[in-house]
Amino acid sequence: MPLTGKTIVVTGAASGIGAATAALVKSQGATVIAVDRNKPSETYDRFEQVDLMDKAAIDDLIARLIPLKIDGLANIAGLPPTRPAADVVAVNLVALKHLTLSLVDSMADGASIVNLASLAGFGWENEVPKILASEGLDFDGVAAFCDANDITKENSYFFAKQALVAWTIANRWTWRDRGIRMNAVSPGPVDTPILGDFLETLGERAEEDMRIMDRPGNADDIAPVVAFLLSDAAGWLRGANLPVDGGMKSHILANESGLEKGE
Ligand SMILES: NC(=O)c1ccc[n+]([C@@H]2O[C@H](COP(=O)([O-])OP(=O)(O)OC[C@H]3O[C@@H](n4cnc5c(N)ncnc54)[C@H](O)[C@@H]3O)[C@@H](O)[C@H]2O)c1
């Protein structure tokens, strides 16, 4: 089995994409440490009930994880765009970076880090100044950062995912000497408990997307891609951002680039 012998931490393991990923990597032989603020319905080798909005609780978790020699970290926990802007930036970006950067030195050589980004992270290139300004952002500073940078309930989810894609790319070779790699997965709309939040936030644009797409994704469309990135078979993928979106990103690119001119 591709993940036999690996110890893998999955955040967001109680629901949706995180739950599907934790179950799949377990079935592929991994020892799974599930992290979530809610208890998963499935039993894993270990469950850590942690609120990723609480820096002290994350630090306690880190202290418990450091001795374990982790081979994979799937950063999947996330809040939907209907939540307050500062909470979305705190959980989807600041907590994820803090957990990752605090664990990476103690991870096993050859370890894999996978960040659950989103199609919402598309267009990060247009937000580089704001993304650079968010480097080193700590939990205490999130609310002031959002105020100062016009990050509101309407755009906080987009900003957090754009910054996450950019961070993944920026760290393509940071731990290359130890064979540790980081990649991202960017789903389009996925039928999980938060799909309704996305449709509510995106309004007409989401309705148009859903008309164009043959169907929304489901968690089992995304989990195998995360599991692949966690496996040694993905050893030469570094700083990649894989769209898993039923072709939506290609559709946008084809339209924006004029590729379909004359059709
Ligand atoms: N569903 C979609 O359409 C979609 C599309 C693109 C990306 N994503 C991303 O995929 C990831 C998983 O989302 P999902 O659709 O499976 O949603 P979900 O709500 O089913 O799962 C999210 C999980 O994260 C956990 N979580 C949230 N805040 C937490 C906190 N403060 N502390 C600890 N755990 C916390 C929740 O308890 C839940 O178990 C998210 O990062 C989301 O942004 C989802």
The ligand as a Gaussian input file, in Angstrom:
#p B3LYP/6-31G(d) Opt

LIG

0 1
 N      -16.311000      22.525000      -0.326000
 C      -15.799000      23.267000      -1.291000
 O      -16.487000      23.663000      -2.265000
 C      -14.340000      23.645000      -1.264000
 C      -13.760000      24.132000      -2.447000
 C      -12.423000      24.501000      -2.442000
 C      -11.674000      24.375000      -1.274000
 N      -12.259000      23.908000      -0.142000
 C      -11.424000      23.817000       1.058000
 O      -11.375000      22.471000       1.491000
 C      -11.136000      22.431000       2.886000
 C      -12.122000      21.483000       3.540000
 O      -13.418000      22.009000       3.351000
 P      -14.720000      21.106000       3.286000
 O      -15.448000      21.517000       2.083000
 O      -14.365000      19.695000       3.484000
 O      -15.533000      21.712000       4.526000
 P      -16.098000      21.056000       5.865000
 O      -16.774000      22.149000       6.606000
 O      -16.852000      19.827000       5.532000
 O      -14.776000      20.630000       6.658000
 C      -13.939000      21.580000       7.275000
 C      -13.384000      20.957000       8.541000
 O      -12.493000      21.918000       9.124000
 C      -12.755000      21.950000      10.504000
 N      -12.419000      23.249000      11.063000
 C      -12.892000      24.453000      10.675000
 N      -12.441000      25.404000      11.498000
 C      -11.678000      24.781000      12.426000
 C      -10.956000      25.228000      13.550000
 N      -10.953000      26.512000      13.930000
 N      -10.283000      24.330000      14.280000
 C      -10.287000      23.012000      13.952000
 N      -10.962000      22.525000      12.906000
 C      -11.656000      23.410000      12.146000
 C      -14.268000      21.714000      10.634000
 O      -14.632000      21.295000      11.946000
 C      -14.498000      20.663000       9.572000
 O      -14.366000      19.360000      10.083000
 C      -11.222000      23.865000       3.381000
 O       -9.922000      24.385000       3.539000
 C      -11.967000      24.572000       2.252000
 O      -11.640000      25.938000       2.198000
 C      -13.568000      23.512000      -0.110000

